[in-house]
Amino acid sequence: MVKKEAPNAVVVALVLLAHGAFLAGCGYQGASRYDFAPKAMHSLYSGAGGGAVLALCGVMSMSGSYKLYMIGVHIALLLQLLFVVVFAVQAFRSYGVPEKQDRFMLFVEMGLGSAVALALMVVFKPKKAKKV
């Protein structure tokens, strides 16, 4: 029995770790805009939480196990799609509201960063072998 290898594991893990660090940094930025007031800490917590989950998916993809690799990659793809949708909805809801203008730009940045990371994951995700 031939053991299946996890293709592109390093590249996928790097994309996931970079995306996770980006979300954590954006969460920090959002909380720091309000001097880490309790009403703004959800930004830090959600950014760090999203980043941690993506980092966990990256670790799963580097585990050496093909099944864990596939689980990590597919969970990450779903999460990244969810992040794109959530940040797009949040940007839409805060668009044109003067007191939420700074949040609008943060949501746009996070949505675009998540879309880029999702696109990179789709590019590097292993393709099914073509049957000849």
N, C-alpha and C positions, 0 to 999 in steps of 0.2 A: 504494500500500500504506500503510495507516494503522498508525502505530507504537503498540503497546500501552503504556499507562502503568502504573506500579506504584501501585495504590491504597493509601492509608493507610501509605505508606512511612515517613513521619516518626514516626507513632504506633507502628508496629511496631518501628522502630529504638529509640525511647525505652524501650519495654517491655523489649526485649532488653538494652539497656545498663543499665537499672535492675536487671534480674534478675542480670546479670553482676556488677555492683558489689555487690549483695546477697550473692551466693555468695562473692565474694572477701572481703567483710567478715566473713562467717561463718567462712570458713577462717582468717582472721587471728585471730578471736576464739577459735576452737578451739585454735590453736597457742599463743596467748598464755596460755591457762589453765594450760599446763604450762611456762611460761617459755621457749617456743620450743626445748624439748628435742628432740633428733633423733628420738625416737619419736613426737613430735606434729607434726612438720613436714609430714607427708603431708596434714594438714588444710589447711595454708596452700597447699601446692602444688596440691592438687585443687580448692580453692576458686578460686584464681587461674587455674588452667587452664580450669575450667568457665566462669568469667567471661570469659576471653579468647576462648573459642570462641563464646560467645553474642555478644560484642562484634563478632567477625568476621562472624557472621550478620547482625547489625545493620548493619554497613558494607555487606555485600552487598545488603541490602534498600534501601539508600540510593544504590546505584551508578548508578541511572538506567536500567539495563538490566532489562527485564521478566524475562528468563530468570534473571539473577542474583538478582533480587528473589524469584522463586518458589523458587529453590534455597535461598536463605538462610532464607526463612520456613519451608519444610518441614523443613529440617535442624534448625532451632531448635525446631520443634514436637516432633520426635522426641527431641531432647536433653532438652527440658523434661519430656516424659513419662518418659524414662529417669531423670532426676533425681528425679521424684516417687516412682517405684518404688524406686530405690536408697535414698533417705532413709527411706521407709516401712519397708523391710526392715531397715535399720540401727537405726531406732527400735524396731522389734519385737524385734530381737536384744538390744538393750541395756535393754529394759524390765524393771524389777524386779531388776536386778543392781546392788547398792549402789555398787560402785566405778565403775560406768558411768552413774550417774544424771545427772551433768552432761552427758555425751555424748548421753544420751537427749533432753534438752531441746533441745540444739543440732540434733539430727536432726529433731525435731518442727518446730522453727522453719524449718529449711531446706526440709523437705518442704511445709509450709504455704505458705512464700514461693514455692516452685516451682509449687505448685498454683494459687496466685493468678495468677502470671505466665502459666502455661499457659492459664488461663481467659481472661485478657485477650487473649492471642494468638488464641484461638478466636473471641472476640467481634470482634476487629479484622481477622481474616483475611478477604480478599475472598471473597464468595460467588459462586457460578456464576450467570450471568445466567439468569433464568427464561425458558423458551421459551413464547411465547404461541400 
